[in-house]
Amino acid sequence: NTIVGTGSRNNTLEAFVAVLNIVPEPSGDFNHDGIVDAADYVVWRKGLGTSYDQDDYGVWRENFGSSLGPGSGVALPSTEPLSAAVPEPAAIALLLIAAALRPLRARINPR
């Protein structure tokens, strides 16, 4: 959104332009921090019957774990769930050990 206007100050006519970047927040973000998480559930629960209703719970549950996305400056930089697969360093160590022991197996059990 862009706002353009004019005004006077000290008998001088001045023009101004203001650009507003309005960032939408994810549905279910009841505490307005850009992340749909357990803190939003607490806000919903405290406001149930006054500010929020049961339908708002469904919106929160459907969007739980989402955020504004990359570049938004929020703690969770993606809309992927927190349980996304991450390879463990131990798996790589096991693979290296198995590769190192393979020549020994060939010496013990020649075919």
N, CA, C and O atoms as a GROMACS GRO file, in nm:
protein
  444
    1ASN      N    1   0.084  -0.118   0.000
    1ASN     CA    2   0.000   0.000   0.000
    1ASN      C    3   0.088   0.124   0.000
    1ASN      O    4   0.187   0.131   0.074
    2THR      N    5   0.052   0.220  -0.083
    2THR     CA    6   0.127   0.344  -0.092
    2THR      C    7   0.034   0.460  -0.058
    2THR      O    8  -0.078   0.468  -0.108
    3ILE      N    9   0.081   0.549   0.027
    3ILE     CA   10   0.005   0.668   0.063
    3ILE      C   11   0.081   0.789   0.012
    3ILE      O   12   0.199   0.806   0.041
    4VAL      N   13   0.013   0.873  -0.063
    4VAL     CA   14   0.074   0.995  -0.116
    4VAL      C   15  -0.007   1.112  -0.062
    4VAL      O   16  -0.130   1.107  -0.057
    5GLY      N   17   0.062   1.218  -0.020
    5GLY     CA   18  -0.011   1.333   0.033
    5GLY      C   19   0.074   1.459   0.030
    5GLY      O   20   0.192   1.456  -0.004
    6THR      N   21   0.011   1.566   0.066
    6THR     CA   22   0.080   1.695   0.076
    6THR      C   23   0.041   1.760   0.207
    6THR      O   24  -0.060   1.725   0.268
    7GLY      N   25   0.121   1.852   0.248
    7GLY     CA   26   0.093   1.927   0.371
    7GLY      C   27   0.182   2.049   0.377
    7GLY      O   28   0.273   2.066   0.295
    8SER      N   29   0.155   2.132   0.472
    8SER     CA   30   0.240   2.252   0.486
    8SER      C   31   0.299   2.256   0.626
    8SER      O   32   0.237   2.216   0.724
    9ARG      N   33   0.422   2.305   0.629
    9ARG     CA   34   0.492   2.321   0.755
    9ARG      C   35   0.578   2.446   0.743
    9ARG      O   36   0.655   2.459   0.648
   10ASN      N   37   0.565   2.535   0.837
   10ASN     CA   38   0.639   2.662   0.834
   10ASN      C   39   0.616   2.737   0.703
   10ASN      O   40   0.710   2.787   0.642
   11ASN      N   41   0.490   2.744   0.662
   11ASN     CA   42   0.449   2.813   0.539
   11ASN      C   43   0.517   2.757   0.414
   11ASN      O   44   0.534   2.828   0.315
   12THR      N   45   0.555   2.628   0.418
   12THR     CA   46   0.616   2.563   0.304
   12THR      C   47   0.532   2.441   0.268
   12THR      O   48   0.500   2.359   0.355
   13LEU      N   49   0.496   2.431   0.141
   13LEU     CA   50   0.419   2.316   0.095
   13LEU      C   51   0.513   2.198   0.077
   13LEU      O   52   0.616   2.210   0.010
   14GLU      N   53   0.478   2.085   0.137
   14GLU     CA   54   0.562   1.966   0.128
   14GLU      C   55   0.479   1.849   0.080
   14GLU      O   56   0.359   1.840   0.107
   15ALA      N   57   0.543   1.759   0.007
   15ALA     CA   58   0.478   1.637  -0.040
   15ALA      C   59   0.546   1.518   0.026
   15ALA      O   60   0.664   1.523   0.059
   16PHE      N   61   0.471   1.413   0.045
   16PHE     CA   62   0.529   1.293   0.105
   16PHE      C   63   0.470   1.169   0.040
   16PHE      O   64   0.360   1.169  -0.014
   17VAL      N   65   0.548   1.063   0.048
   17VAL     CA   66   0.505   0.931   0.001
   17VAL      C   67   0.542   0.832   0.111
   17VAL      O   68   0.655   0.829   0.158
   18ALA      N   69   0.446   0.752   0.150
   18ALA     CA   70   0.471   0.648   0.251
   18ALA      C   71   0.434   0.514   0.190
   18ALA      O   72   0.326   0.498   0.132
   19VAL      N   73   0.522   0.418   0.203
   19VAL     CA   74   0.496   0.283   0.153
   19VAL      C   75   0.482   0.191   0.274
   19VAL      O   76   0.572   0.183   0.357
   20LEU      N   77   0.370   0.122   0.281
   20LEU     CA   78   0.345   0.030   0.392
   20LEU      C   79   0.349  -0.113   0.340
   20LEU      O   80   0.273  -0.149   0.249
   21ASN      N   81   0.435  -0.192   0.396
   21ASN     CA   82   0.439  -0.334   0.362
   21ASN      C   83   0.365  -0.410   0.471
   21ASN      O   84   0.416  -0.426   0.582
   22ILE      N   85   0.247  -0.454   0.440
   22ILE     CA   86   0.166  -0.527   0.536
   22ILE      C   87   0.188  -0.676   0.513
   22ILE      O   88   0.159  -0.728   0.406
   23VAL      N   89   0.240  -0.743   0.616
   23VAL     CA   90   0.270  -0.885   0.607
   23VAL      C   91   0.154  -0.961   0.672
   23VAL      O   92   0.124  -0.939   0.790
   24PRO      N   93   0.089  -1.048   0.597
   24PRO     CA   94  -0.021  -1.124   0.657
   24PRO      C   95   0.033  -1.224   0.759
   24PRO      O   96   0.143  -1.276   0.743
   25GLU      N   97  -0.043  -1.249   0.862
   25GLU     CA   98   0.000  -1.349   0.959
   25GLU      C   99  -0.073  -1.479   0.932
   25GLU      O  100  -0.184  -1.478   0.879
   26PRO      N  101  -0.011  -1.590   0.967
   26PRO     CA  102  -0.075  -1.719   0.940
   26PRO      C  103  -0.204  -1.735   1.019
   26PRO      O  104  -0.217  -1.683   1.130
   27SER      N  105  -0.300  -1.806   0.962
   27SER     CA  106  -0.426  -1.832   1.032
   27SER      C  107  -0.398  -1.915   1.156
   27SER      O  108  -0.322  -2.011   1.151
   28GLY      N  109  -0.458  -1.878   1.266
   28GLY     CA  110  -0.438  -1.948   1.392
   28GLY      C  111  -0.329  -1.887   1.477
   28GLY      O  112  -0.301  -1.937   1.586
   29ASP      N  113  -0.267  -1.781   1.430
   29ASP     CA  114  -0.161  -1.712   1.507
   29ASP      C  115  -0.228  -1.610   1.598
   29ASP      O  116  -0.234  -1.491   1.564
   30PHE      N  117  -0.277  -1.654   1.712
   30PHE     CA  118  -0.356  -1.569   1.800
   30PHE      C  119  -0.271  -1.471   1.882
   30PHE      O  120  -0.324  -1.371   1.930
   31ASN      N  121  -0.142  -1.497   1.898
   31ASN     CA  122  -0.057  -1.402   1.971
   31ASN      C  123   0.027  -1.315   1.877
   31ASN      O  124   0.112  -1.238   1.922
   32HIS      N  125   0.004  -1.327   1.747
   32HIS     CA  126   0.062  -1.238   1.644
   32HIS      C  127   0.215  -1.236   1.644
   32HIS      O  128   0.276  -1.130   1.629
   33ASP      N  129   0.277  -1.355   1.661
   33ASP     CA  130   0.423  -1.360   1.655
   33ASP      C  131   0.475  -1.424   1.526
   33ASP      O  132   0.595  -1.445   1.511
   34GLY      N  133   0.383  -1.454   1.433
   34GLY     CA  134   0.423  -1.509   1.305
   34GLY      C  135   0.438  -1.660   1.302
   34GLY      O  136   0.472  -1.717   1.199
   35ILE      N  137   0.412  -1.727   1.415
   35ILE     CA  138   0.425  -1.871   1.425
   35ILE      C  139   0.298  -1.927   1.489
   35ILE      O  140   0.247  -1.872   1.586
   36VAL      N  141   0.247  -2.034   1.433
   36VAL     CA  142   0.131  -2.101   1.493
   36VAL      C  143   0.185  -2.214   1.580
   36VAL      O  144   0.229  -2.317   1.529
   37ASP      N  145   0.182  -2.193   1.711
   37ASP     CA  146   0.243  -2.288   1.803
   37ASP      C  147   0.159  -2.302   1.930
   37ASP      O  148   0.046  -2.255   1.935
   38ALA      N  149   0.215  -2.368   2.032
   38ALA     CA  150   0.142  -2.393   2.156
   38ALA      C  151   0.106  -2.264   2.228
   38ALA      O  152   0.006  -2.259   2.299
   39ALA      N  153   0.186  -2.160   2.212
   39ALA     CA  154   0.155  -2.031   2.275
   39ALA      C  155   0.023  -1.976   2.222
   39ALA      O  156  -0.052  -1.911   2.295
   40ASP      N  157  -0.006  -2.001   2.095
   40ASP     CA  158  -0.134  -1.957   2.038
   40ASP      C  159  -0.250  -2.035   2.097
   40ASP      O  160  -0.359  -1.981   2.114
   41TYR      N  161  -0.227  -2.162   2.129
   41TYR     CA  162  -0.331  -2.242   2.193
   41TYR      C  163  -0.367  -2.182   2.329
   41TYR      O  164  -0.485  -2.174   2.364
   42VAL      N  165  -0.266  -2.140   2.404
   42VAL     CA  166  -0.290  -2.080   2.535
   42VAL      C  167  -0.372  -1.953   2.521
   42VAL      O  168  -0.466  -1.930   2.598
   43VAL      N  169  -0.339  -1.870   2.423
   43VAL     CA  170  -0.416  -1.747   2.398
   43VAL      C  171  -0.560  -1.782   2.361
   43VAL      O  172  -0.654  -1.719   2.408
   44TRP      N  173  -0.576  -1.883   2.274
   44TRP     CA  174  -0.711  -1.925   2.234
   44TRP      C  175  -0.791  -1.973   2.355
   44TRP      O  176  -0.906  -1.935   2.373
   45ARG      N  177  -0.727  -2.058   2.438
   45ARG     CA  178  -0.796  -2.115   2.554
   45ARG      C  179  -0.840  -2.006   2.651
   45ARG      O  180  -0.951  -2.011   2.705
   46LYS      N  181  -0.753  -1.907   2.674
   46LYS     CA  182  -0.788  -1.798   2.766
   46LYS      C  183  -0.898  -1.708   2.710
   46LYS      O  184  -0.974  -1.648   2.785
   47GLY      N  185  -0.906  -1.700   2.576
   47GLY     CA  186  -1.007  -1.613   2.515
   47GLY      C  187  -1.131  -1.687   2.468
   47GLY      O  188  -1.219  -1.627   2.405
   48LEU      N  189  -1.140  -1.818   2.498
   48LEU     CA  190  -1.253  -1.898   2.453
   48LEU      C  191  -1.383  -1.845   2.515
   48LEU      O  192  -1.394  -1.829   2.636
   49GLY      N  193  -1.478  -1.819   2.428
   49GLY     CA  194  -1.607  -1.769   2.474
   49GLY      C  195  -1.618  -1.617   2.469
   49GLY      O  196  -1.728  -1.563   2.467
   50THR      N  197  -1.504  -1.548   2.468
   50THR     CA  198  -1.506  -1.401   2.461
   50THR      C  199  -1.448  -1.355   2.328
   50THR      O  200  -1.518  -1.295   2.246
   51SER      N  201  -1.320  -1.382   2.307
   51SER     CA  202  -1.255  -1.341   2.182
   51SER      C  203  -1.257  -1.451   2.076
   51SER      O  204  -1.259  -1.421   1.956
   52TYR      N  205  -1.257  -1.576   2.119
   52TYR     CA  206  -1.246  -1.689   2.027
   52TYR      C  207  -1.356  -1.790   2.053
   52TYR      O  208  -1.415  -1.793   2.161
   53ASP      N  209  -1.384  -1.873   1.951
   53ASP     CA  210  -1.483  -1.980   1.966
   53ASP      C  211  -1.421  -2.113   1.922
   53ASP      O  212  -1.303  -2.119   1.889
   54GLN      N  213  -1.501  -2.218   1.923
   54GLN     CA  214  -1.452  -2.351   1.891
   54GLN      C  215  -1.399  -2.360   1.748
   54GLN      O  216  -1.306  -2.437   1.721
   55ASP      N  217  -1.456  -2.284   1.655
   55ASP     CA  218  -1.408  -2.285   1.516
   55ASP      C  219  -1.264  -2.235   1.507
   55ASP      O  220  -1.187  -2.281   1.424
   56ASP      N  221  -1.228  -2.140   1.593
   56ASP     CA  222  -1.091  -2.088   1.594
   56ASP      C  223  -0.991  -2.197   1.635
   56ASP      O  224  -0.877  -2.198   1.589
   57TYR      N  225  -1.036  -2.289   1.721
   57TYR     CA  226  -0.949  -2.400   1.758
   57TYR      C  227  -0.917  -2.485   1.636
   57TYR      O  228  -0.803  -2.528   1.616
   58GLY      N  229  -1.018  -2.510   1.554
   58GLY     CA  230  -0.996  -2.587   1.432
   58GLY      C  231  -0.897  -2.520   1.338
   58GLY      O  232  -0.815  -2.587   1.276
   59VAL      N  233  -0.905  -2.388   1.328
   59VAL     CA  234  -0.810  -2.312   1.245
   59VAL      C  235  -0.670  -2.326   1.302
   59VAL      O  236  -0.574  -2.348   1.228
   60TRP      N  237  -0.656  -2.314   1.437
   60TRP     CA  238  -0.525  -2.328   1.500
   60TRP      C  239  -0.469  -2.468   1.476
   60TRP      O  240  -0.353  -2.483   1.439
   61ARG      N  241  -0.552  -2.570   1.497
   61ARG     CA  242  -0.506  -2.708   1.483
   61ARG      C  243  -0.462  -2.738   1.339
   61ARG      O  244  -0.363  -2.806   1.317
   62GLU      N  245  -0.537  -2.686   1.243
   62GLU     CA  246  -0.505  -2.708   1.102
   62GLU      C  247  -0.373  -2.643   1.062
   62GLU      O  248  -0.303  -2.695   0.974
   63ASN      N  249  -0.338  -2.532   1.123
   63ASN     CA  250  -0.217  -2.457   1.086
   63ASN      C  251  -0.103  -2.471   1.185
   63ASN      O  252  -0.002  -2.403   1.172
   64PHE      N  253  -0.118  -2.559   1.285
   64PHE     CA  254  -0.014  -2.575   1.386
   64PHE      C  255   0.120  -2.610   1.321
   64PHE      O  256   0.127  -2.701   1.239
   65GLY      N  257   0.225  -2.538   1.359
   65GLY     CA  258   0.359  -2.563   1.307
   65GLY      C  259   0.397  -2.476   1.190
   65GLY      O  260   0.512  -2.479   1.146
   66SER      N  261   0.304  -2.397   1.136
   66SER     CA  262   0.338  -2.314   1.020
   66SER      C  263   0.384  -2.176   1.066
   66SER      O  264   0.359  -2.134   1.179
   67SER      N  265   0.453  -2.109   0.976
   67SER     CA  266   0.503  -1.975   1.004
   67SER      C  267   0.489  -1.892   0.878
   67SER      O  268   0.433  -1.936   0.778
   68LEU      N  269   0.542  -1.771   0.884
   68LEU     CA  270   0.532  -1.682   0.769
   68LEU      C  271   0.621  -1.724   0.654
   68LEU      O  272   0.600  -1.679   0.541
   69GLY      N  273   0.720  -1.808   0.678
   69GLY     CA  274   0.805  -1.856   0.571
   69GLY      C  275   0.941  -1.791   0.570
   69GLY      O  276   0.972  -1.709   0.657
   70PRO      N  277   1.025  -1.827   0.471
   70PRO     CA  278   1.162  -1.777   0.466
   70PRO      C  279   1.168  -1.625   0.452
   70PRO      O  280   1.089  -1.564   0.380
   71GLY      N  281   1.263  -1.567   0.522
   71GLY     CA  282   1.284  -1.423   0.511
   71GLY      C  283   1.191  -1.340   0.596
   71GLY      O  284   1.195  -1.217   0.591
   72SER      N  285   1.106  -1.405   0.675
   72SER     CA  286   1.011  -1.329   0.754
   72SER      C  287   1.070  -1.284   0.887
   72SER      O  288   1.012  -1.198   0.954
   73GLY      N  289   1.184  -1.340   0.925
   73GLY     CA  290   1.247  -1.301   1.050
   73GLY      C  291   1.187  -1.368   1.172
   73GLY      O  292   1.209  -1.323   1.284
   74VAL      N  293   1.111  -1.474   1.152
   74VAL     CA  294   1.053  -1.544   1.266
   74VAL      C  295   1.137  -1.665   1.301
   74VAL      O  296   1.227  -1.702   1.225
   75ALA      N  297   1.109  -1.725   1.414
   75ALA     CA  298   1.194  -1.833   1.464
   75ALA      C  299   1.190  -1.957   1.376
   75ALA      O  300   1.294  -2.020   1.357
   76LEU      N  301   1.075  -1.993   1.322
   76LEU     CA  302   1.066  -2.111   1.236
   76LEU      C  303   1.065  -2.066   1.092
   76LEU      O  304   0.965  -2.009   1.046
   77PRO      N  305   1.173  -2.089   1.017
   77PRO     CA  306   1.182  -2.035   0.882
   77PRO      C  307   1.113  -2.117   0.775
   77PRO      O  308   1.142  -2.098   0.657
   78SER      N  309   1.025  -2.208   0.810
   78SER     CA  310   0.958  -2.285   0.707
   78SER      C  311   0.818  -2.322   0.752
   78SER      O  312   0.781  -2.302   0.868
   79THR      N  313   0.743  -2.377   0.659
   79THR     CA  314   0.611  -2.425   0.694
   79THR      C  315   0.612  -2.575   0.713
   79THR      O  316   0.507  -2.637   0.729
   80GLU      N  317   0.731  -2.636   0.711
   80GLU     CA  318   0.743  -2.779   0.733
   80GLU      C  319   0.722  -2.809   0.881
   80GLU      O  320   0.754  -2.726   0.966
   81PRO      N  321   0.668  -2.925   0.912
   81PRO     CA  322   0.653  -2.962   1.052
   81PRO      C  323   0.788  -2.974   1.121
   81PRO      O  324   0.890  -2.996   1.056
   82LEU      N  325   0.786  -2.960   1.252
   82LEU     CA  326   0.910  -2.968   1.328
   82LEU      C  327   0.972  -3.106   1.324
   82LEU      O  328   1.091  -3.122   1.353
   83SER      N  329   0.896  -3.207   1.288
   83SER     CA  330   0.947  -3.343   1.288
   83SER      C  331   1.003  -3.384   1.153
   83SER      O  332   1.006  -3.503   1.122
   84ALA      N  333   1.047  -3.290   1.072
   84ALA     CA  334   1.105  -3.322   0.941
   84ALA      C  335   1.229  -3.409   0.962
   84ALA      O  336   1.301  -3.393   1.060
   85ALA      N  337   1.254  -3.500   0.869
   85ALA     CA  338   1.364  -3.595   0.881
   85ALA      C  339   1.498  -3.524   0.872
   85ALA      O  340   1.522  -3.444   0.781
   86VAL      N  341   1.586  -3.552   0.968
   86VAL     CA  342   1.721  -3.498   0.971
   86VAL      C  343   1.816  -3.615   0.988
   86VAL      O  344   1.802  -3.690   1.084
   87PRO      N  345   1.911  -3.632   0.897
   87PRO     CA  346   2.004  -3.744   0.912
   87PRO      C  347   2.088  -3.728   1.038
   87PRO      O  348   2.130  -3.618   1.074
   88GLU      N  349   2.112  -3.840   1.104
   88GLU     CA  350   2.190  -3.836   1.228
   88GLU      C  351   2.337  -3.863   1.199
   88GLU      O  352   2.369  -3.945   1.113
   89PRO      N  353   2.427  -3.795   1.269
   89PRO     CA  354   2.570  -3.819   1.249
   89PRO      C  355   2.609  -3.963   1.278
   89PRO      O  356   2.703  -4.014   1.217
   90ALA      N  357   2.539  -4.029   1.369
   90ALA     CA  358   2.573  -4.168   1.403
   90ALA      C  359   2.554  -4.260   1.282
   90ALA      O  360   2.630  -4.357   1.267
   91ALA      N  361   2.457  -4.233   1.197
   91ALA     CA  362   2.435  -4.316   1.079
   91ALA      C  363   2.554  -4.309   0.984
   91ALA      O  364   2.592  -4.409   0.924
   92ILE      N  365   2.611  -4.192   0.969
   92ILE     CA  366   2.728  -4.177   0.882
   92ILE      C  367   2.848  -4.252   0.941
   92ILE      O  368   2.924  -4.314   0.868
   93ALA      N  369   2.864  -4.246   1.073
   93ALA     CA  370   2.974  -4.317   1.138
   93ALA      C  371   2.960  -4.468   1.118
   93ALA      O  372   3.058  -4.537   1.091
   94LEU      N  373   2.837  -4.520   1.130
   94LEU     CA  374   2.815  -4.663   1.108
   94LEU      C  375   2.847  -4.703   0.964
   94LEU      O  376   2.904  -4.809   0.940
   95LEU      N  377   2.810  -4.619   0.870
   95LEU     CA  378   2.839  -4.646   0.730
   95LEU      C  379   2.989  -4.650   0.705
   95LEU      O  380   3.037  -4.738   0.632
   96LEU      N  381   3.064  -4.558   0.763
   96LEU     CA  382   3.209  -4.556   0.746
   96LEU      C  383   3.275  -4.678   0.809
   96LEU      O  384   3.369  -4.734   0.753
   97ILE      N  385   3.227  -4.720   0.925
   97ILE     CA  386   3.282  -4.838   0.991
   97ILE      C  387   3.256  -4.963   0.906
   97ILE      O  388   3.344  -5.046   0.888
   98ALA      N  389   3.133  -4.975   0.855
   98ALA     CA  390   3.099  -5.090   0.771
   98ALA      C  391   3.186  -5.093   0.645
   98ALA      O  392   3.230  -5.200   0.603
   99ALA      N  393   3.211  -4.978   0.585
   99ALA     CA  394   3.294  -4.973   0.465
   99ALA      C  395   3.438  -5.010   0.498
   99ALA      O  396   3.505  -5.075   0.417
  100ALA      N  397   3.487  -4.970   0.615
  100ALA     CA  398   3.624  -5.002   0.654
  100ALA      C  399   3.640  -5.151   0.687
  100ALA      O  400   3.747  -5.207   0.663
  101LEU      N  401   3.537  -5.216   0.740
  101LEU     CA  402   3.546  -5.357   0.778
  101LEU      C  403   3.520  -5.452   0.662
  101LEU      O  404   3.549  -5.571   0.674
  102ARG      N  405   3.467  -5.406   0.552
  102ARG     CA  406   3.434  -5.493   0.438
  102ARG      C  407   3.558  -5.566   0.383
  102ARG      O  408   3.548  -5.686   0.356
  103PRO      N  409   3.674  -5.500   0.366
  103PRO     CA  410   3.792  -5.574   0.318
  103PRO      C  411   3.835  -5.684   0.415
  103PRO      O  412   3.885  -5.787   0.371
  104LEU      N  413   3.817  -5.664   0.545
  104LEU     CA  414   3.854  -5.767   0.643
  104LEU      C  415   3.765  -5.891   0.627
  104LEU      O  416   3.813  -6.003   0.641
  105ARG      N  417   3.638  -5.871   0.597
  105ARG     CA  418   3.545  -5.982   0.578
  105ARG      C  419   3.586  -6.063   0.455
  105ARG      O  420   3.575  -6.186   0.455
  106ALA      N  421   3.632  -5.995   0.353
  106ALA     CA  422   3.673  -6.066   0.231
  106ALA      C  423   3.796  -6.153   0.259
  106ALA      O  424   3.808  -6.260   0.199
  107ARG      N  425   3.885  -6.113   0.348
  107ARG     CA  426   4.004  -6.193   0.382
  107ARG      C  427   3.968  -6.314   0.467
  107ARG      O  428   4.028  -6.420   0.452
  108ILE      N  429   3.869  -6.297   0.556
  108ILE     CA  430   3.832  -6.406   0.645
  108ILE      C  431   3.752  -6.512   0.571
  108ILE      O  432   3.774  -6.632   0.593
  109ASN      N  433   3.661  -6.472   0.485
  109ASN     CA  434   3.575  -6.565   0.411
  109ASN      C  435   3.602  -6.552   0.261
  109ASN      O  436   3.519  -6.496   0.190
  110PRO      N  437   3.714  -6.603   0.211
  110PRO     CA  438   3.739  -6.593   0.066
  110PRO      C  439   3.644  -6.682  -0.011
  110PRO      O  440   3.609  -6.790   0.035
  111ARG      N  441   3.602  -6.637  -0.125
  111ARG     CA  442   3.508  -6.716  -0.207
  111ARG      C  443   3.577  -6.782  -0.321
  111ARG      O  444   3.513  -6.852  -0.399
   0.00000   0.00000   0.00000
